[in-house]
Amino acid sequence: MTVTRELRRRLRADRPLTRFEPCLPRPAKEPPAGPGCDLLELDGVDLRREPIEVRKRTLKGLLRRAHPGIAFNRHFEVEGAVVFRQACALGCEGIVSKRLGSPYRSGRADCWVKVKNPAAPAVKREAEEDWGR
């Protein structure tokens, strides 16, 4: 997520950042929210070299109050297997684990691991897709 002065102004004004209602088949009580899970830039300052915990703490501060369209994606500093079991029990697609102290790296990196729930509908569809094989 990149935070610009305009985004900051909208967050302070508590104005929606995105309107999802036109995309939904019927009006929802609350608009869907995308996960705010990392902060790469703030007011033109590149934060990618900062450790993940600094970037998350900064993002959490920006999202102190509720903001339509963005939900802070909490992190858990516990054994990954515990979080994965709970995510699977909730029907989540999976989890992403990031090593504390790690800077941001685009693409695959040894400082983060994505583990998918094989029972999740999205993962099942992905497994069933031909993908040009």
C-alpha positions as CSV (number, residue, x, y, z in Angstrom):
1,M,0.0,0.0,0.0
2,T,1.3,3.4,-0.9
3,V,0.0,6.3,1.2
4,T,0.0,9.7,-0.5
5,R,-1.0,13.1,0.9
6,E,-4.4,12.7,-0.8
7,L,-5.0,9.3,0.9
8,R,-3.9,10.7,4.2
9,R,-6.3,13.6,3.8
10,R,-9.2,11.2,3.0
11,L,-8.3,9.0,6.0
12,R,-8.3,12.1,8.3
13,A,-11.6,13.2,6.8
14,D,-13.0,9.7,7.3
15,R,-14.2,9.7,3.7
16,P,-14.6,6.4,1.7
17,L,-11.6,5.6,-0.5
18,T,-13.5,3.3,-2.8
19,R,-17.1,2.7,-3.6
20,F,-17.9,-1.0,-3.9
21,E,-21.7,-0.8,-3.7
22,P,-22.2,-0.5,-7.6
23,C,-20.3,-3.8,-7.9
24,L,-22.5,-5.7,-5.5
25,P,-25.7,-7.5,-6.5
26,R,-27.6,-5.9,-3.6
27,P,-26.7,-3.1,-1.1
28,A,-24.5,-4.3,1.7
29,K,-24.8,-3.1,5.3
30,E,-21.0,-2.4,5.2
31,P,-18.9,-2.0,2.1
32,P,-16.3,-4.7,1.6
33,A,-12.8,-3.8,2.8
34,G,-9.5,-4.7,1.3
35,P,-6.7,-5.8,3.6
36,G,-4.1,-3.3,4.6
37,C,-1.2,-5.6,5.3
38,D,1.9,-3.6,4.4
39,L,3.0,-0.1,3.8
40,L,5.6,0.5,1.1
41,E,5.6,4.3,0.8
42,L,4.3,7.2,2.9
43,D,4.1,10.8,1.5
44,G,6.8,10.0,-1.1
45,V,9.2,8.3,1.4
46,D,10.1,4.7,0.4
47,L,9.6,2.4,3.4
48,R,10.5,-0.9,1.7
49,R,13.9,-1.1,3.5
50,E,12.2,-0.7,6.9
51,P,11.5,-3.9,8.9
52,I,8.0,-5.4,8.4
53,E,7.1,-4.6,12.1
54,V,7.9,-0.9,11.5
55,R,5.9,-0.8,8.3
56,K,2.9,-2.6,10.0
57,R,3.1,-0.3,13.1
58,T,3.1,2.8,10.8
59,L,0.2,1.4,8.8
60,K,-1.8,0.6,12.0
61,G,-1.3,4.2,13.2
62,L,-2.7,5.5,9.9
63,L,-5.7,3.3,10.2
64,R,-6.4,4.0,13.9
65,R,-10.0,4.8,13.2
66,A,-12.3,2.7,11.0
67,H,-12.0,3.6,7.3
68,P,-14.4,2.3,4.6
69,G,-12.5,0.2,2.1
70,I,-9.5,-0.6,4.2
71,A,-9.2,-3.1,7.1
72,F,-6.0,-3.4,9.0
73,N,-4.7,-6.9,8.6
74,R,-3.6,-8.0,12.1
75,H,-0.5,-10.1,12.6
76,F,0.1,-12.8,15.1
77,E,3.5,-13.5,16.7
78,V,2.8,-17.2,17.5
79,E,3.7,-20.5,16.0
80,G,2.6,-20.5,12.3
81,A,1.0,-24.0,12.6
82,V,-1.5,-22.6,15.2
83,V,-2.5,-19.7,13.0
84,F,-2.8,-22.0,9.9
85,R,-5.1,-24.5,11.7
86,Q,-7.3,-21.7,12.8
87,A,-7.4,-20.1,9.3
88,C,-8.3,-23.5,7.8
89,A,-11.1,-24.0,10.4
90,L,-12.5,-20.6,9.4
91,G,-12.3,-21.6,5.7
92,C,-9.6,-19.1,4.8
93,E,-7.5,-19.6,1.7
94,G,-4.3,-19.8,3.7
95,I,-1.8,-17.6,5.5
96,V,1.3,-15.7,4.7
97,S,4.2,-15.7,7.3
98,K,6.8,-13.0,7.2
99,R,10.1,-13.0,9.1
100,L,10.4,-10.2,11.7
101,G,13.0,-7.7,10.8
102,S,12.7,-8.3,7.0
103,P,12.5,-5.5,4.5
104,Y,10.0,-5.6,1.7
105,R,11.0,-7.7,-1.4
106,S,8.8,-8.1,-4.4
107,G,8.2,-11.6,-5.8
108,R,9.2,-14.8,-4.0
109,A,11.7,-14.4,-1.1
110,D,13.1,-16.5,1.7
111,C,11.7,-14.1,4.3
112,W,8.1,-15.0,3.7
113,V,6.1,-18.1,3.1
114,K,2.6,-18.6,1.8
115,V,0.8,-21.7,2.9
116,K,-2.5,-22.6,1.2
117,N,-5.5,-24.4,2.7
118,P,-6.1,-27.4,0.4
119,A,-9.8,-27.5,1.4
120,A,-10.5,-23.8,0.5
121,P,-12.8,-23.4,-2.5
122,A,-10.3,-21.0,-4.3
123,V,-7.4,-23.5,-3.8
124,K,-9.6,-26.4,-5.1
125,R,-10.5,-24.3,-8.2
126,E,-6.9,-23.5,-8.8
127,A,-5.9,-27.2,-8.5
128,E,-8.7,-28.2,-10.9
129,E,-7.8,-25.5,-13.6
130,D,-5.8,-26.7,-16.6
131,W,-3.5,-23.7,-16.7
132,G,-2.3,-24.7,-20.2
133,R,-0.8,-28.0,-19.2
